[in-house]
Amino acid sequence: MSTRLRSALTAAETAFGFLVCKPAPLALDARLVPGLPDQLLPLDELRELLLRQPHDSTTTDAVWSELAHHAREWGPTWVVGAVGVALPGLTRMAAKISRGHVRHADDVDSEILAGFLDALRTAPLKPPRLWLRLCWAAWRAGTAVVAVDEADELPPDVPTGSQSPALPYGHPDLLLGRAAAAGLISAEAAELISSTRFGDALIEQLAANEGVSAPALRMRRRRAERVVAAAVHRGDLSGPARGQLHPAA
């Protein structure tokens, strides 16, 4: 398990640990799944069994069909339980994607978890390869974080050497203001980037205030940053801005 504090996957493991505590751990009726012991199986034991003993796709699909149905029909407890069973695979996936992208590691964790949860709630549950389809949804969400080179995100500051326009062109808040005034991004997106990248606002708190998920707000921020970064590279923000600048500028 990742050792980073406040990682989404670490938090999920902690929550899973509470669910499988004795004397009444959350358990799956394994009698309904061919290839598993004929008993109620605590989810931590189910996870260890799946890790320790390879099972054929029929058994794996049946396990994940049961877990997903429980998550959809019986609420948050089983959502956490299903995620807990998946965590070894999700954690290995996160480590592989984050290799070489350390600064994005927490975002990768969050997006992998969000992608898996979305598939757990919405994916068709018929075989074959249900588990692989759930994993693929998580993988796509995680790799989207690092798909664009880090240089394409809005940098903490823009160098102002002899080839760059005179200050205050290079100040990030001014770039955001120019981008908003030019209609490249919305004023709300400019404020989101400014307050979370250069201010003290926490994206989790802003997401709670807006009633959206933190991963969704991070994705919104990344899309806006890519637009601004592309405009900087093209030189579109070097001239006088049209209209009113974003207040942060």
Protein Blocks (a to p, Z undefined) as FASTA:
>chain_A
ZZbehiaklmmmmmmmmmmpcfbdcdddfklpghiacddddfklmmmmmmmmccdfklmm
mmmmmmmmmmmmnojmlmmmmmmmmmmmmmmmmmmmmgoplmlmmmmmmmmmmmmmmmmm
mgccbdehklmmmmmmmmmmmmmmmmpcfklpccfbdcddfkbccdfklpmklmmmmmmm
nomacfklmmmmmmmmmmmbdfklmmmmnopafklmmmmmmmmmmmmmmmmmnopmmmcc
ehjddfkZZ
